[in-house]
Amino acid sequence: MSGIPISEAELQAYVDGQLPTARAIEVARHLELHGEDAEREAAYRRQNEMLHQAFDHLLEDPVPPQLRPPERRSWGFLKHYAVAAGLMMASGLAGWHLHGYVAAPAPGQIVYLPRVAAVAHAVYSPEVRHPVEVGADQEAHLVRWLSKRLGSNLKIPHLAEQGYSLVGGRLLPGDRGPAAQFMYQDAKGLRMTLYVRVSNESRAQTTAFRFAQENNVGVFYWLDGKLGYALSGETDRSELLRVAESVYRQLNP
Amino acid sequence: MNRPASEEFAAQAMQFIPRLRRYARALTGDSSAADDLVQDALERALVKQALWREGTDLRAWLFTVMHNVFVNQVRSAVANRTVPMDDMMSELPQSQGTDRLEIRDLDAALRALPEEQRAVVLLVGLEQMTYDEAAKVLDVPIGTVMSRLSRGRERLRRLTQGLPEVSVLKVVK
């Protein structure tokens, strides 16, 4: 366990996904041990979610008349900037009339990753006969195949030390193209799945390491360069964290 | 003064109107005050567009302009009008019961925050700016952003969860 205490600023940065992943993992561990901080962290994260629920509809509202183009109103600047304004009107500024812009998602917005990963986990982990498309016995083939389909060099973490062996993997349709799912199970048959998809981040300077609970499925998820990862399992949070940490370290030696 | 740049500028600025409106609505707590704020900010941005440097982050620049307009409005207390709860409810999206109540509480609690804390909570939590971007928009050091964020969030938490307010938050640093 790292001895460097977690600062208040780091707790906030954890909430906002603005911590480097390695440090975020340490914060996640800290939260396992400090209930009060974990409570605050959960509440702050909930605030962010609620802010989006409360106000995101404005991103899709029609732009009201008073914010439309100059010819409808005598904006003060028209008098002083007649030429520029003329140009704007001449060009139609048709866009001012367009309704329903949707702003591009902000960087770091990976809110849906845990959900799709949890759903994929819930669908395939109970599967008895066909849990995977390609079994662990063909691991080399599996990694080549999925790397090719995702257009990225994938690595399959080994979790034997954590008590989990690879079952295999499958290709899944993601919301932005192909995604991959690797399945593991422990000696008792308890399964965890690692979901990997190509992220749409244009600037991946910030990563996040976060926990989400989707019904019975717990998910730790993070971004790593071009790829988004989510480890899902129906187990307690600290067990999931232990394994997620190992996954992260193996992918970032 | 034949500047096709104006056209380009307006077209670029336009795409941020929905975001400016979202932030303004959350900040002022009132739809019409929000649109007035956005309108004033856009007018000001068009007048001051020569100050924007192409290639730099236009979103951040527009938010900076709007923030300055807002600060001036706060001085004249326009933006701090309170809204009857019914009006506010009617413009909230249709969510499930619990969430809807929670949203209402949050919106009301936002009003109880000092304007400077509210701005940081929204720029970071809603607009998802980096701390650095928020610091630039507000023209304060990043440490100030962090302390306002921390205090603002904790206060919101206490307000929405019915916990007693604390005057000093434990700061581990």
Chai-1 contact restraints between the chains, C-beta under 6 A:
chainA,res_idxA,chainB,res_idxB,connection_type,confidence,min_distance_angstrom,max_distance_angstrom,comment,restraint_id
A,P5,B,V172,contact,1.0,0.0,6.0,A-B,restraint_1
A,S7,B,V172,contact,1.0,0.0,6.0,A-B,restraint_2
A,S7,B,K173,contact,1.0,0.0,6.0,A-B,restraint_3
A,E8,B,S150,contact,1.0,0.0,6.0,A-B,restraint_4
A,E8,B,V171,contact,1.0,0.0,6.0,A-B,restraint_5
A,E8,B,V172,contact,1.0,0.0,6.0,A-B,restraint_6
A,E8,B,K173,contact,1.0,0.0,6.0,A-B,restraint_7
A,A9,B,M146,contact,1.0,0.0,6.0,A-B,restraint_8
A,Q12,B,L149,contact,1.0,0.0,6.0,A-B,restraint_9
A,Q12,B,S150,contact,1.0,0.0,6.0,A-B,restraint_10
A,D16,B,V124,contact,1.0,0.0,6.0,A-B,restraint_11
A,A43,B,R157,contact,1.0,0.0,6.0,A-B,restraint_12
A,Y44,B,R153,contact,1.0,0.0,6.0,A-B,restraint_13
A,Q47,B,L156,contact,1.0,0.0,6.0,A-B,restraint_14
A,N48,B,G125,contact,1.0,0.0,6.0,A-B,restraint_15
A,M50,B,E102,contact,1.0,0.0,6.0,A-B,restraint_16
A,M50,B,I103,contact,1.0,0.0,6.0,A-B,restraint_17
A,M50,B,L106,contact,1.0,0.0,6.0,A-B,restraint_18
A,L51,B,G125,contact,1.0,0.0,6.0,A-B,restraint_19
A,L51,B,L126,contact,1.0,0.0,6.0,A-B,restraint_20
A,Q53,B,I103,contact,1.0,0.0,6.0,A-B,restraint_21
A,A54,B,I103,contact,1.0,0.0,6.0,A-B,restraint_22
A,A54,B,D107,contact,1.0,0.0,6.0,A-B,restraint_23
A,F55,B,R22,contact,1.0,0.0,6.0,A-B,restraint_24
A,F55,B,R25,contact,1.0,0.0,6.0,A-B,restraint_25
A,F55,B,A26,contact,1.0,0.0,6.0,A-B,restraint_26
A,H57,B,P93,contact,1.0,0.0,6.0,A-B,restraint_27
A,L58,B,R21,contact,1.0,0.0,6.0,A-B,restraint_28
A,L58,B,R22,contact,1.0,0.0,6.0,A-B,restraint_29
A,L58,B,R25,contact,1.0,0.0,6.0,A-B,restraint_30
A,L59,B,P18,contact,1.0,0.0,6.0,A-B,restraint_31
A,L59,B,R22,contact,1.0,0.0,6.0,A-B,restraint_32
A,V63,B,I17,contact,1.0,0.0,6.0,A-B,restraint_33
A,P64,B,D35,contact,1.0,0.0,6.0,A-B,restraint_34
A,Q66,B,Q39,contact,1.0,0.0,6.0,A-B,restraint_35
A,L67,B,Q39,contact,1.0,0.0,6.0,A-B,restraint_36
A,W75,B,E43,contact,1.0,0.0,6.0,A-B,restraint_37
A,F77,B,E43,contact,1.0,0.0,6.0,A-B,restraint_38
A,F77,B,L46,contact,1.0,0.0,6.0,A-B,restraint_39
A,F77,B,V47,contact,1.0,0.0,6.0,A-B,restraint_40
A,V83,B,M1,contact,1.0,0.0,6.0,A-B,restraint_41
A,A84,B,R3,contact,1.0,0.0,6.0,A-B,restraint_42
A,A84,B,S6,contact,1.0,0.0,6.0,A-B,restraint_43
A,L87,B,S6,contact,1.0,0.0,6.0,A-B,restraint_44
A,L87,B,E7,contact,1.0,0.0,6.0,A-B,restraint_45
A,M88,B,E7,contact,1.0,0.0,6.0,A-B,restraint_46
A,M88,B,A10,contact,1.0,0.0,6.0,A-B,restraint_47
A,S91,B,E7,contact,1.0,0.0,6.0,A-B,restraint_48
A,G95,B,A11,contact,1.0,0.0,6.0,A-B,restraint_49
A,G95,B,M14,contact,1.0,0.0,6.0,A-B,restraint_50
A,Y101,B,P18,contact,1.0,0.0,6.0,A-B,restraint_51
A,A103,B,P18,contact,1.0,0.0,6.0,A-B,restraint_52
A,A103,B,R19,contact,1.0,0.0,6.0,A-B,restraint_53
A,A106,B,Q128,contact,1.0,0.0,6.0,A-B,restraint_54
